[in-house]
Amino acid sequence: MTFTVADGAQADLAAAWARTAAAVQDAAHRAVARDADAAHVYAQARGALIVDFDEHGERGSYHGIEGMTLSGLASRREHAVAGLGGHAPSGPGGFGGDAYAGVLDELLAAVAAVRDRAGGVSVHGRVFVLLESIAAYRRGGPVRSADRHRSRLLLWAGPVFAGPAFTGTRLPLDAVGAAADEAVAASRLHAVRVPPPEGETVVLVAPACAGVLLHELCGHLLEADVFRHPGNRLRALMGRRISHPRLTVVDDSADPSSWAGLRADDHGNPGRAVTLLDSGHVAGTLTSGALTPAGGPSMDQVPGAAGDPGGHARRADYRYAALPRMTTMSVLPGADSAPGVLADVRDGVYAEAIGRATCDPVTGRFVAQVDLARRIRDGRLCEPLSPVHVTGDVVEALSSIRAVCDDPAVYDTGCVKQQQTVANRNIAPTLLLTGISCAPRAT
């Protein structure tokens, strides 16, 4: 697929996007003026450009407006679409295919950089750019808006998925090249793998990867709609210490530098930081600004949610209801040195990349699929292991954390909940867990 990039395209993109954002905000204001009794109003413009590539070439697609609509409390499609036809800019200079011209040059340069660094290893991947503007209103508050421009690069080298190697608002070539080098090195290192140990063992979880694990162990269980379930494993433990005294976990939906940053959530509430675990204690929940106390504790009894200030309401797009969701979850650095912790492990597993993880909030059972792992012997990283299932009980796993290191790293990904996929950022240092169950898994 061939793209033509016009001179001055970056400036054109900025101007086109500013007009789109203004139109979205104007649509929300008009909707509020038409229906002063609306509990929530939501306006959205989205577009996505996707390019898949391998050593043979690239193929891509781009879409202009996927949806620029409103949703009120009833969330009926006919109400959502009504009255917006005059507010959607399109064509040259508007938000449509031409709006992407300013990012295509760096996108295709990223593809070329990956190919140049492959060194004979079969590398394939996906680059995409998402442009989004939202405006939201909650009764009694102002109309708030947020613009989100996200780019993402995912790489596979041979059979190894190297993960979302770089995400952000741009695709700088130095970061792209480094990601390609890491993918190639991982492919070569893991070309020959042996079965993992079975049974309970010590697991040292790599930085960033540890954030994916904590995302499941405590993040979902502390989203207010899940937390309110009577069987939630963490509900009865609110305020109690259940983990390492150095383990503090914060979710900040307002982080302006994050791939998942909101500034305004999808109910019109300002983004905010909420402490989920404080020095090992269960400390707070993530709320959407829309929950009612029916069937559960009143919201003023939920730490971090007094008066339900929201700040974490998220929806995939206008077709869905907003839910309490994680955004940028950070495990704060501890005091331990990762090399020192590794040196003390006689036998165990080093989990370097988790491809997928799930947790049942009622049974408390979690499963993490570790795609890249190595055996630890006498304080050293040794032979690569075939894919590993890591399983256990969430409370037992949290209580088994023995070290929180001082080497945080970032892992950007997407999260699925009730068929809605949204962006997430996980920041975490190396963590050491003991007595975790490991077993081989089918590839």
N, C-alpha and C positions, 0 to 999 in steps of 0.2 A: 504494500500500500504506500503510495507516495503522497506526501504532504507538501504544500507550498507555503513558506513562511514569508509574510510581507514585512518590509522595513517598518520599523516603529511599532511592531505588533504588540510589544509589551505595554506600551503606553495606550494602545487601542484597547487592550484587554482591561486595563485598569479603569479606563473611562466607561467602557461598556458595562463592567461589573458595578461601578458606582451607580449607573442609571438603573440597573436591575435591582440593586439593594434599595434604592429610593422607591422604586415601584412596589416592591414587596411591603415596605413599611407603610406606604400610602394605602395599599390595599387593606392592611390590618386596621389602620385608622378609620377608613371608610366603613369597614365591617362593624367596628365598635359604634360608630355614629348611627348605623342602621339599626343595631340591636343593642341597646344600652343594658339589657338584662342578661346578655350572654355571660356565662361563667368563664369561658375560655374562648379565645380566638387564636387561630394559627394560620399564618401565611408563609408560603415556601416557594422558592425557585431552586431547581437542582439541574445539574447536567453532569455527565460523566464521559470521559474519553479513556478508552482502554486499548492498549497495544500489547499483544502477545508476540513473543519472539523466540526463535531458536537459531541454530547455526545456519539455517537455510533462508532466513528472512523474517519479516514481521507481517502481521496482519492486525488490523485494528478496526475500531468502530467508534463513532462519537454520536452523541445525542444532544440535541438542544434541550428544550424544556421538557422534563419528564413530568413535572407537576408544579403548577403555581396556583395554589388553592387555599381556601380557608376551611377550618373545621370548627364548628361550635360544639356545644355540649352534646347535642344529639348525634353528631358525627355522620350525618347522612350525606351521601355523595352529592345529591342535587343541591343541597344547601351549601356544600363546600365549594362547588364550582360557580355558583351564581355570582354575577356581577364582576367577574375578573377579566373578562375578555379584553377590556381596554387597557389593562395594566401590564400586560406581558410584552415587553419589548422583544422584537425579533428582527431577523434580516441583518444587513450590513450595519455594524456598529452596535447592534443590540446583543441580547444574550441568546445566542444560537450558535451555529457552527463557527461563525467568524470570531466569536469571543475566545475560542481556544487557540487562535493563531499564535498568540504570544507565549504559549507554553510548549508548542510542538517542537520548537528547535531544541530546547534542553531535553525534552523527552527522547527524541531520536538520537541525540548525542549520548544520552545515557545508555541506550541500546548498543550503540557502536562501541562505547567504552567497555561494556561487559564482554562483547565478542572479542575485542582486542586482548583482554586479560585472560581469556579462557585457557590458553596454552594447550590446546588439543583435547581438553575435557569437554564433553557435551554439556553445554549450559543452556537452559531455557528459562524463561521468566515471563513476568507480566509487569507492566508499568501502567498505572492509571492516575488520572487527575480528576478530582471531584471539585466542582464549584457549587457552592450552596449559600443561599441567603434565606434567613428566617426572621419573621417578626411574630411575637406572641404577646398575648394580653391575658391577664388574670383579673377578674372583677375587683375593683378597688385600687388597682395599680396602673402604672403607665404602660404604653406599648413599648416593648423592648425588642431590639433587633440584634442580630449577630450575623456576620459574614464569615464563611469558612472556605478556605482554599487549601485543599490537601492533595499531596502527591504521594505515591507509594511505589516501591520497587520490591518485588518478590522474586527469589531466585531458587532454582533447582540445579544442582550440578551432579550429573550422572543420576544415581538413584537417591541422592541425598537432598532433602528439602532444607535449604539453608535459612529459611524463615523470611520474614519481612525485613530485609536487610537494611533498608533505609526508608524512613517516612518523614514527612515534614511538608512545609509549604513550597519547598524547592527541591531539585535533584542535583546538587552540586557534584561535579565530575570526580572530585577527589574522594568523596564518600561513596560514590557509585563504584569507583575502581577498587577501593578497599573492600567493599562488600563482595565484589566479584572474586578478589584474591582469597577472601575467607571461604567462599563457597567452593572454590577449586581445591583449596587446601583440605577442607572437610571431606570432600569427595575422595581425594586420594588417601587420606588417613583412614576412612571408613570403608575402603574398597573390600577389605577382608574383615569380617566380624565374627565373634564367637558368642555362644549362648550366654545369657546373664546368669548370675546366681539365683536360686529360688529360695523363698522363705524370707524371714525377717532379717534385715541388714541395715547397716548405716548408709544413708544417702546424703551426699554432699550436692546441693543444688546450685548450679552456676548462677552468677548475677544475671539479672533480667529474667532468666528462666524461673527464678524463685518468685518473681512477681506474678507469673502465670499461675503458679501453684497457690499462692496466697489469695489470688483472685477467686479461686474455687473454695479454698478452706474457710475463708471468712467473708469475702466480698459479697457474694450472692446471698449468703445467709443473713447479711446485715442490710440488704435492700428492704425497705419498710414493708412492702407487700409480702415478701417472703418471711420476714421477721415476725409478722403478725400471726402466722400459722401456729396453732397451738402446739404442734409437734416439732417446731424448729429447735434444733439441737443447741443453739446459742441463746435462745430466748430466756431460759431460766438462769442463765449465767451472766446476765447483764450486771456490770459493776464488779464482777469477780475476776481474779487473775487466773488465766488459763494457759498462759504461755510464758516464754522467756521474758525476764524483766527489761531487756533491751529492745523488745519487739514493739514498735509503734507503727501503726498503719494509718495513713491519711488519704482520703480521696478528695481532690481539689478540682471541682468542675470548672473553676474560673481561671485555671492556669492558662495564660495567653500564649505560651510557647508550645502547648501540647497539641498533638495530632487530634486529640479528643476534646480540646477546650471548648467551652460553651459561651462564656460571658453572660448570656441570657439563656435559660433553659427553655424547653418547649412548652412551658406553661407561663412564660413571661416573668419568672422569678430570676433574680440575679444569681449567677453561679457562686458557690461558696465552698470552703474547705470544711470537711467533717472528719473528725478523728474516730476511726472505727475501733482500733485497739490502742490503748494507751499504757505503755510499759507493761504489756502483757495482759491488761485488763480489758474486758469487753466494754466499749465506751459509747458507741453511738450508732445511728442508722442513717441511711440515705433516703430522703423523702422527695416526693414529687409535687407537693403543694396541692394535692387533690384527694388524698385519702380521707376516709371517714372512720369513726371509731367502731362502726357496726361490725360485730363478730370478733372484736379484738380489743386490746387496751386503748384507752384514749390517747391521742397523739402527744398530749403533754406528759404522759407517763413514759414516753420513749425518749431516752437521752439523745440529744442532737436534733430533736424534731418538735420541740415545744412550739405550739401554734402552727405546726407544719409549714415552715418557711420555704420548703422546696429547695430548688437549686440543682436538683438532679433528675428532673423530668426529661425523658428522652423518647423519641419515636423515630422509627426508620424513615417514615415520610407521612404525608397527610392521611394516608389510608388507615393508619393505626392509632390506637390510644397511646398517650404518653405513659411511661412506666418509670418507677424509680430505678435508676441504672448507675453503675460505676462509670467513671470517666477517666481521670488520671489518678491512679492509685499508686501511692509511694510507700515503700517500706523504708523507714528512716535508717541511715547507717548506724551500725553498732560499733563496738570497740574491738572486735576480734580481727586478726589478720588472716585472710584466706590462705596464704601459703602456710602459715603456722597451723591453722586448723587441719589442712590437708596432711601436713607432716605427722599429725597425731593419729590419723586413721590407719589402722592396721589392715583392715579388709572392708571393702564397701563398693558402692557404685557412685560414679560422678555423673549426674544428670545434666546434660549440656543444652538440650533443646526439647521442649514439650510441644508436641504437635496438637494435641487435643486433651481437654480435661473436663470432667463433669462431676457434679456433686448432687446427691439427693438430700434436700434440706430436712426431710423428716427422718430418714434412717441415719443420716449423717455419714453415709458411705461415699467416698470419693474414688475416682479412677483417673489417673494421669497416664497418657500414652507418651512415653519418652522415646523420641525418634533417634536422638544422638546420645550415646552414653559410653563411658569407659570404666573399666575395672580399676579400683584403687587397691594397691598392694604395698604394704610397708611405707605408706606416706607418699607414694608416687602414682601418677596417672599411667596406666598400662594399656592393655589391649582394648581396642574398640569392641563394644558389645552390640549384638543385634537388638532390635527394638524391645523395650521393656514395658510391662504393665506395673505401675506403682499404685497400690491401693491401701485403704485403711479407713479409720474413723476420723472425722474432722477434729473432734475435741482431743482425741488421743494424739493425732498428728501434731496439732498445735502445741500440746503439752510436751511433745518429744523434741522440740527445737532446743538444741544445746549450744548453738553459736549463731550470732548475728554479726556479719562481717562489715568491713568499712569500705566496700568496693561497689557501690551501686551502679547499675547500668540500666538502659532503657530497652523495652521490648514493646513495639506497637503492633496492634492486631485488631481484629474485630471480635465481637461477642454476640452470641445468639441467645435470645430469651423470648419465649412466646412467638417464635417465627420472625422476630425483628432482629436484624443485624445492625449494630452501631459500632463506631470506632472506640477503641480503648487503648490507653497507654498504661503500661505496668513498669514501675521503677523499683528495683530491689537489689540488695547486695547478696552475696553468697550466704546460704543458710545450711546448717548441719542438722539433720534429723536422725534419730535413732529408732530402731525397732520398726521400720517401715517394710511392708510386705512387697516383694518384687517377684516377678514371674516373666518368662518369655511371652511374647505376643506374636500373633500371626501378622506378617507384613502384607 
